[in-house]
C-alpha cells in the first residue's frame, strides 16, 4: 500500500501513456543494467549502486539525479530480493534488527545532505571509503584460503549500518561494499550476511528514495522503470544462488568485487580512470 501510494502520487496516467508511446533505446539498456546489477547485488550483497551508477554516469546524468533514480528503482528490486532471501532462509533476524534503524537514519541524512550541497563534497568521501574497502577486500580473499576462519565479535554494528546508509545516499553507492564486506571480514557466514544486508537494504533504500523525492522530485522515468524491470527479474534468481554457492567461492567473489570497486574509485579520484 505504501509503495503504491508513493508511486501513483508521483506518476499520473498521462505520464504513463507518454512513457509507453516514447520508449527510447536507453530503456532496454536500463533493463539489462538493472538485471545485471541485481544479479550481482542479490548473490554477493553489493554491486547494485556501483553497476547502475557506472552506466548512468557514462550517459551524462548528474549525481543527485543518479542517486535518486537508482534508489527509487532499488526499492522494488531490493524488496523482492529481501523477501526472496527471507523465504530461502538467508536472513539473521538479530543482525537485521541491529542494522535497520541506524541504516535508515544514515540514508535520510545522506540524501538530504547531497540534495542540499550537490555532488562536490561527495567526491571527497568516495576515495576514503574506497581505501577502507580495498583493505577489507584483501582480507576477505585471505580469509577464503585460511583453514581455520576466526569468528570475531562485531562491535558497533549499528554505527557501521549508519555509515553505510549515509554513504549509499551521499556517495551514490556504498551500503553493500561497506556493510557486507566488513561483516564478512569479521568471519561471518557470507550467506547470512548477504541475506540480512539485502533485506535491510530495502528499508534503507526506501528511506533514501523518499528523501530524494521530497527534495528533488521524480525524474528520468525511463531509467527508473528499466532498472525496476531488470532488477525484479533477477532478484529471486540471485537469492537462490546464495544458498547454492560454496563458501570459499562466495568469499573469493565478494573479495574480488570489493577490490575492483575500490580500485575503480581510487583510480578515478587521481584522474587515471
LINQUI-V686384 format. One record per pair of residues at least 24 apart in sequence whose ideal C-beta (glycine too) atoms are under 8 Angstrom apart, sorted by the first residue. I is the first residue (numbers start at 0). J is the second residue. If there is no record, write none. Layout:
i=I j=J
i=I j=J
//
This chain:
i=2 j=74
i=2 j=75
i=2 j=78
i=5 j=209
i=5 j=212
i=9 j=212
i=9 j=217
i=10 j=217
i=10 j=220
i=14 j=220
i=18 j=220
i=18 j=221
i=18 j=224
i=22 j=221
i=23 j=221
i=25 j=58
i=25 j=221
i=25 j=222
i=25 j=225
i=26 j=221
i=26 j=222
i=26 j=224
i=26 j=225
i=27 j=225
i=28 j=54
i=28 j=225
i=29 j=54
i=29 j=221
i=29 j=222
i=29 j=224
i=29 j=225
i=29 j=226
i=29 j=229
i=30 j=225
i=30 j=226
i=30 j=228
i=30 j=229
i=31 j=229
i=32 j=225
i=32 j=226
i=32 j=229
i=33 j=72
i=33 j=76
i=33 j=225
i=33 j=226
i=33 j=227
i=33 j=228
i=33 j=229
i=33 j=230
i=33 j=233
i=34 j=229
i=34 j=230
i=34 j=232
i=34 j=233
i=35 j=229
i=35 j=233
i=36 j=226
i=36 j=229
i=36 j=230
i=36 j=233
i=37 j=76
i=37 j=80
i=37 j=229
i=37 j=230
i=37 j=231
i=37 j=232
i=37 j=233
i=37 j=234
i=37 j=237
i=38 j=233
i=38 j=236
i=38 j=237
i=39 j=237
i=39 j=256
i=40 j=76
i=40 j=77
i=40 j=80
i=40 j=175
i=40 j=197
i=40 j=237
i=41 j=80
i=41 j=83
i=41 j=84
i=41 j=197
i=41 j=233
i=41 j=234
i=41 j=236
i=41 j=237
i=41 j=238
i=41 j=240
i=41 j=241
i=42 j=193
i=42 j=237
i=42 j=238
i=42 j=240
i=42 j=241
i=42 j=244
i=42 j=252
i=43 j=175
i=43 j=179
i=43 j=193
i=43 j=249
i=43 j=252
i=43 j=253
i=43 j=256
i=44 j=175
i=44 j=179
i=44 j=189
i=44 j=192
i=44 j=193
i=44 j=196
i=44 j=197
i=44 j=253
i=45 j=174
i=45 j=175
i=45 j=176
i=45 j=179
i=45 j=180
i=45 j=253
i=45 j=256
i=45 j=257
i=45 j=260
i=46 j=175
i=46 j=256
i=46 j=260
i=47 j=73
i=47 j=76
i=47 j=77
i=47 j=172
i=47 j=175
i=47 j=230
i=48 j=73
i=48 j=167
i=48 j=171
i=48 j=172
i=48 j=173
i=48 j=174
i=48 j=175
i=49 j=172
i=49 j=176
i=49 j=260
i=49 j=263
i=51 j=226
i=52 j=171
i=52 j=172
i=55 j=222
i=60 j=219
i=60 j=222
i=61 j=118
i=62 j=113
i=62 j=117
i=62 j=118
i=62 j=121
i=62 j=171
i=63 j=113
i=63 j=114
i=63 j=117
i=63 j=118
i=63 j=211
i=63 j=215
i=64 j=215
i=64 j=218
i=64 j=219
i=65 j=171
i=66 j=110
i=66 j=113
i=66 j=168
i=66 j=171
i=66 j=207
i=66 j=211
i=67 j=208
i=67 j=211
i=67 j=212
i=67 j=215
i=67 j=217
i=67 j=218
i=68 j=218
i=68 j=219
i=68 j=222
i=68 j=223
i=68 j=226
i=69 j=171
i=69 j=172
i=69 j=226
i=70 j=110
i=70 j=168
i=70 j=204
i=70 j=207
i=70 j=208
i=70 j=211
i=71 j=208
i=71 j=211
i=71 j=212
i=71 j=217
i=71 j=223
i=72 j=222
i=72 j=223
i=72 j=224
i=72 j=226
i=72 j=227
i=72 j=230
i=73 j=200
i=73 j=204
i=73 j=208
i=73 j=226
i=73 j=230
i=74 j=201
i=74 j=204
i=74 j=205
i=74 j=208
i=75 j=227
i=75 j=230
i=75 j=231
i=76 j=226
i=76 j=227
i=76 j=229
i=76 j=230
i=76 j=231
i=76 j=233
i=76 j=234
i=77 j=197
i=77 j=200
i=77 j=201
i=77 j=204
i=77 j=230
i=77 j=234
i=78 j=201
i=79 j=230
i=79 j=231
i=79 j=234
i=79 j=235
i=80 j=197
i=80 j=198
i=80 j=200
i=80 j=201
i=80 j=230
i=80 j=234
i=80 j=235
i=80 j=237
i=80 j=238
i=81 j=197
i=81 j=198
i=81 j=199
i=81 j=200
i=81 j=201
i=82 j=198
i=83 j=234
i=83 j=235
i=83 j=237
i=83 j=238
i=83 j=239
i=84 j=193
i=84 j=194
i=84 j=195
i=84 j=197
i=84 j=198
i=84 j=238
i=84 j=241
i=85 j=194
i=85 j=198
i=86 j=238
i=87 j=194
i=87 j=238
i=87 j=239
i=87 j=241
i=87 j=242
i=88 j=194
i=88 j=242
i=89 j=190
i=89 j=191
i=89 j=193
i=89 j=194
i=89 j=195
i=89 j=197
i=89 j=238
i=89 j=241
i=89 j=242
i=90 j=191
i=90 j=194
i=90 j=195
i=90 j=198
i=91 j=191
i=91 j=192
i=91 j=194
i=91 j=195
i=94 j=156
i=94 j=182
i=94 j=191
i=94 j=192
i=94 j=195
i=95 j=195
i=95 j=198
i=95 j=199
i=97 j=156
i=97 j=157
i=97 j=160
i=98 j=156
i=98 j=157
i=98 j=159
i=98 j=160
i=98 j=178
i=98 j=195
i=98 j=196
i=98 j=199
i=99 j=160
i=99 j=199
i=99 j=202
i=100 j=157
i=101 j=157
i=101 j=158
i=101 j=160
i=101 j=161
i=101 j=164
i=102 j=160
i=102 j=161
i=102 j=163
i=102 j=164
i=102 j=174
i=102 j=178
i=102 j=199
i=102 j=202
i=102 j=203
i=103 j=164
i=103 j=202
i=103 j=203
i=103 j=206
i=104 j=161
i=104 j=164
i=105 j=160
i=105 j=161
i=105 j=162
i=105 j=163
i=105 j=164
i=105 j=165
i=105 j=166
i=105 j=167
i=105 j=168
i=105 j=203
i=106 j=164
i=106 j=165
i=106 j=167
i=106 j=168
i=106 j=203
i=106 j=204
i=106 j=206
i=106 j=207
i=106 j=210
i=107 j=164
i=107 j=168
i=107 j=206
i=107 j=207
i=107 j=210
i=108 j=165
i=108 j=168
i=109 j=164
i=109 j=165
i=109 j=166
i=109 j=167
i=109 j=168
i=109 j=169
i=109 j=170
i=109 j=207
i=110 j=168
i=110 j=169
i=110 j=206
i=110 j=207
i=110 j=210
i=110 j=211
i=110 j=214
i=111 j=210
i=111 j=214
i=112 j=169
i=113 j=168
i=113 j=169
i=114 j=210
i=114 j=211
i=114 j=214
i=114 j=215
i=115 j=214
i=121 j=169
i=121 j=170
i=121 j=171
i=122 j=268
i=124 j=166
i=124 j=169
i=124 j=170
i=125 j=170
i=125 j=264
i=125 j=268
i=126 j=264
i=126 j=265
i=126 j=268
i=128 j=166
i=128 j=170
i=128 j=173
i=128 j=176
i=128 j=177
i=128 j=264
i=129 j=260
i=129 j=261
i=129 j=262
i=129 j=263
i=129 j=264
i=129 j=265
i=129 j=268
i=130 j=261
i=130 j=265
i=131 j=177
i=132 j=176
i=132 j=177
i=132 j=180
i=132 j=257
i=132 j=260
i=132 j=261
i=133 j=257
i=133 j=258
i=133 j=261
i=133 j=262
i=133 j=265
i=135 j=180
i=135 j=181
i=135 j=184
i=135 j=257
i=136 j=180
i=136 j=253
i=136 j=254
i=136 j=255
i=136 j=256
i=136 j=257
i=136 j=258
i=136 j=261
i=137 j=254
i=137 j=258
i=138 j=184
i=138 j=254
i=139 j=180
i=139 j=183
i=139 j=184
i=139 j=250
i=139 j=253
i=139 j=254
i=139 j=257
i=140 j=250
i=140 j=251
i=140 j=254
i=140 j=255
i=140 j=258
i=142 j=183
i=142 j=184
i=142 j=186
i=142 j=250
i=142 j=254
i=143 j=247
i=143 j=250
i=143 j=251
i=143 j=254
i=144 j=247
i=148 j=186
i=149 j=186
i=150 j=185
i=150 j=186
i=150 j=187
i=151 j=185
i=151 j=186
i=152 j=185
i=153 j=182
i=153 j=185
i=153 j=187
i=156 j=182
i=160 j=199
i=163 j=203
i=164 j=203
i=164 j=206
i=164 j=207
i=167 j=203
i=167 j=204
i=167 j=207
i=168 j=207
i=168 j=210
i=168 j=211
i=174 j=200
i=174 j=203
i=175 j=200
i=176 j=256
i=176 j=257
i=176 j=260
i=176 j=261
i=179 j=253
i=180 j=253
i=180 j=254
i=180 j=257
i=183 j=250
i=183 j=253
i=188 j=246
i=189 j=241
i=189 j=246
i=189 j=249
i=189 j=250
i=189 j=253
i=190 j=241
i=190 j=242
i=190 j=246
i=190 j=249
i=193 j=241
i=193 j=249
i=193 j=253
i=194 j=238
i=194 j=241
i=197 j=238
//
